Amino acid sequence: MTNSTNLQWFPTNAPIASSRTDDIWFIDPLVGWAVNSNGQIIKTTDGGDNWKIQFQTPIVNRRPVYLRCVGFSTPLNGWVGTVSEQQRLYHTTDGGETWAIVENLPENAPVKICGISVVNESVIYASGTNDPADIPARMMKTVDGGATWTAWDMSEYATILIDNYEHLAEKALAEPSLLLNFTSILNLGDRPFAHAMLQSDRLSN
């Protein structure tokens, strides 16, 4: 964390992950969440000065579920993607006090969810996977707050998908036709793992 007064970085009391803390999301300047390889969802209410473990995933095959991405549409409504096929997506409606596994994903959903973009309470995009063993690369979205999901194959454009992101809430209002950027790993022959940015020019797939 940095102090804007003297531009110095200093550690917080956030738990140290076994591998890494992969994603962070702030809903406002004070309230934010982060997720890590220990299967922990951690929360701050003071701008990152202090963090507490809000949720711990269950142990699967002697390991916690690796949490890869997080996004919130409101202080109460949020989503977390994982690299566990059995527990790909978690959802909260109470600010993270409780989390439930999303059970209604389509059959062709990403095997693991490595990137998520929460546009608003209705529209959420997710992508995966970041592991070449889990191809094809896929995207999915909901336009009704998770009541239903649609998914599609992205292998024509990318070998794996690492993330999808943009300042979508503001961009959706300003430019409804340009809603989605996503980072990918392309298979380009002699450069089998070249990094690229792809942009969608429409809401649908």
C-alpha positions as CSV (number, residue, x, y, z in Angstrom):
1,M,0.0,0.0,0.0
2,T,1.2,3.6,-0.7
3,N,0.7,6.7,1.3
4,S,-0.3,9.5,-1.0
5,T,1.4,12.1,1.3
6,N,4.9,10.9,0.9
7,L,4.5,8.3,-1.9
8,Q,6.1,5.5,0.1
9,W,5.0,1.9,0.0
10,F,4.5,-0.1,3.2
11,P,3.1,-3.6,4.0
12,T,-0.5,-4.1,5.3
13,N,-1.7,-6.9,7.6
14,A,-3.2,-8.8,4.7
15,P,-2.5,-12.5,5.0
16,I,0.5,-13.8,3.0
17,A,-0.6,-16.3,0.4
18,S,1.1,-19.6,-0.3
19,S,1.5,-18.6,-4.0
20,R,0.1,-15.1,-4.5
21,T,-2.9,-12.7,-4.2
22,D,-4.3,-12.7,-7.7
23,D,-7.0,-10.0,-7.8
24,I,-8.4,-7.0,-5.9
25,W,-11.5,-5.0,-6.3
26,F,-12.6,-1.8,-4.5
27,I,-16.2,-0.7,-4.6
28,D,-15.3,2.7,-3.2
29,P,-12.2,4.3,-1.8
30,L,-12.6,2.5,1.5
31,V,-14.2,-0.9,0.9
32,G,-12.4,-3.6,-1.1
33,W,-11.8,-7.3,-1.4
34,A,-8.9,-9.4,-2.5
35,V,-8.6,-13.2,-3.3
36,N,-5.6,-15.5,-3.0
37,S,-4.1,-18.9,-3.6
38,N,-5.0,-19.9,0.0
39,G,-8.6,-19.9,-0.9
40,Q,-9.2,-16.8,1.1
41,I,-11.5,-13.8,0.4
42,I,-10.2,-10.9,2.4
43,K,-11.9,-7.5,3.0
44,T,-10.9,-4.0,4.0
45,T,-13.2,-1.2,5.1
46,D,-10.5,1.5,5.7
47,G,-8.9,1.8,2.3
48,G,-6.5,-1.1,2.6
49,D,-4.8,-0.2,5.9
50,N,-6.3,-3.3,7.6
51,W,-7.6,-6.6,6.1
52,K,-9.5,-9.5,7.6
53,I,-10.3,-12.9,6.2
54,Q,-13.9,-12.9,5.4
55,F,-14.3,-16.4,3.8
56,Q,-12.2,-19.5,3.6
57,T,-12.9,-22.1,0.8
58,P,-13.2,-25.7,1.9
59,I,-10.3,-28.1,1.4
60,V,-10.5,-30.1,-1.8
61,N,-7.9,-32.8,-2.5
62,R,-6.0,-31.6,0.6
63,R,-5.8,-28.1,-0.7
64,P,-8.0,-25.0,-0.5
65,V,-9.7,-23.8,-3.6
66,Y,-7.4,-21.4,-5.5
67,L,-9.3,-18.1,-5.9
68,R,-8.4,-16.2,-9.1
69,C,-10.6,-13.2,-9.6
70,V,-13.1,-11.0,-7.8
71,G,-15.6,-8.3,-8.8
72,F,-18.5,-6.4,-7.1
73,S,-21.4,-4.5,-8.6
74,T,-22.6,-3.0,-5.3
75,P,-21.3,-3.2,-1.7
76,L,-23.5,-6.3,-1.2
77,N,-23.4,-8.1,-4.6
78,G,-20.1,-9.8,-5.7
79,W,-18.5,-12.7,-7.6
80,V,-15.3,-14.7,-7.3
81,G,-13.9,-17.0,-9.9
82,T,-11.7,-20.0,-9.1
83,V,-9.4,-22.5,-10.8
84,S,-11.5,-25.4,-9.4
85,E,-13.8,-27.0,-12.0
86,Q,-16.2,-28.2,-9.3
87,Q,-16.4,-24.7,-7.6
88,R,-15.8,-22.4,-10.5
89,L,-17.8,-19.4,-9.4
90,Y,-18.9,-18.0,-6.0
91,H,-21.6,-15.4,-5.4
92,T,-22.4,-13.2,-2.4
93,T,-25.5,-11.0,-1.8
94,D,-24.5,-9.8,1.7
95,G,-21.1,-8.1,1.1
96,G,-19.2,-11.3,1.5
97,E,-20.5,-12.5,4.8
98,T,-21.7,-15.6,3.1
99,W,-20.7,-17.1,-0.3
100,A,-22.5,-19.7,-2.4
101,I,-21.3,-21.8,-5.3
102,V,-23.0,-20.9,-8.5
103,E,-24.6,-24.1,-9.8
104,N,-26.4,-23.0,-13.0
105,L,-23.4,-22.5,-15.3
106,P,-23.8,-23.8,-18.9
107,E,-22.1,-27.0,-20.0
108,N,-19.7,-25.0,-22.2
109,A,-18.7,-22.6,-19.5
110,P,-14.9,-22.0,-19.0
111,V,-13.4,-25.0,-17.1
112,K,-11.8,-22.5,-14.7
113,I,-12.7,-18.9,-14.3
114,C,-9.6,-16.7,-14.3
115,G,-11.0,-13.3,-15.2
116,I,-14.2,-11.5,-14.3
117,S,-15.7,-8.1,-15.2
118,V,-18.8,-6.9,-13.3
119,V,-20.4,-4.2,-15.4
120,N,-23.4,-3.7,-13.2
121,E,-25.9,-5.7,-11.1
122,S,-27.2,-7.4,-14.3
123,V,-24.2,-7.8,-16.6
124,I,-21.2,-9.9,-15.7
125,Y,-18.5,-11.3,-18.0
126,A,-16.1,-14.2,-17.1
127,S,-13.3,-15.9,-19.0
128,G,-10.9,-18.8,-18.7
129,T,-8.8,-20.6,-18.5
130,N,-5.2,-19.6,-18.0
131,D,-4.0,-23.3,-18.3
132,P,-3.3,-24.8,-21.7
133,A,-4.4,-28.1,-20.4
134,D,-8.0,-26.8,-20.1
135,I,-8.5,-25.5,-23.6
136,P,-10.5,-24.4,-25.4
137,A,-10.6,-20.8,-24.2
138,R,-14.1,-19.7,-23.4
139,M,-16.1,-16.7,-22.3
140,M,-19.4,-16.5,-20.5
141,K,-21.8,-13.8,-19.5
142,T,-25.1,-13.1,-17.7
143,V,-27.4,-10.2,-18.4
144,D,-29.8,-10.9,-15.6
145,G,-27.7,-10.9,-12.5
146,G,-26.7,-14.6,-12.8
147,A,-30.2,-16.1,-13.2
148,T,-29.0,-17.5,-16.5
149,W,-25.6,-17.7,-18.3
150,T,-24.5,-18.1,-21.8
151,A,-21.0,-19.2,-22.9
152,W,-19.1,-19.4,-26.2
153,D,-15.8,-20.8,-27.5
154,M,-13.0,-18.3,-28.1
155,S,-10.4,-20.8,-29.5
156,E,-10.6,-19.0,-32.9
157,Y,-9.0,-16.0,-31.3
158,A,-6.9,-17.3,-28.3
159,T,-5.3,-20.4,-26.9
160,I,-6.0,-19.3,-23.3
161,L,-7.7,-16.3,-21.7
162,I,-6.1,-14.8,-18.6
163,D,-8.4,-12.0,-17.8
164,N,-11.1,-9.6,-19.0
165,Y,-11.3,-6.1,-17.8
166,E,-12.0,-2.5,-18.5
167,H,-13.6,0.4,-16.6
168,L,-16.8,-1.2,-17.7
169,A,-19.4,0.5,-15.5
170,E,-18.5,3.9,-16.7
171,K,-17.8,2.8,-20.3
172,A,-21.1,1.0,-20.5
173,L,-22.9,4.2,-19.9
174,A,-20.8,6.3,-22.2
175,E,-20.3,3.8,-25.1
176,P,-22.8,0.9,-25.0
177,S,-21.3,-0.7,-28.1
178,L,-17.8,-1.0,-26.7
179,L,-18.1,-3.0,-23.5
180,L,-15.4,-5.7,-23.3
181,N,-11.6,-5.9,-23.5
182,F,-9.9,-9.1,-22.6
183,T,-6.3,-10.3,-22.3
184,S,-5.4,-13.5,-24.1
185,I,-2.6,-15.8,-24.9
186,L,-2.5,-16.3,-28.7
187,N,-1.0,-19.3,-30.5
188,L,1.0,-17.6,-33.2
189,G,3.2,-20.4,-34.7
190,D,6.8,-19.6,-33.7
191,R,5.5,-17.6,-30.8
192,P,3.1,-20.1,-29.2
193,F,2.5,-18.0,-26.1
194,A,2.3,-14.4,-27.4
195,H,0.4,-12.0,-25.2
196,A,-2.2,-9.9,-26.8
197,M,-5.3,-7.7,-26.2
198,L,-8.5,-8.4,-28.0
199,Q,-11.5,-6.0,-28.0
200,S,-15.1,-6.8,-28.6
201,D,-17.2,-4.2,-30.4
202,R,-20.5,-5.6,-29.2
203,L,-22.4,-6.8,-26.2
204,S,-23.0,-10.3,-27.5
205,N,-20.5,-13.0,-28.5
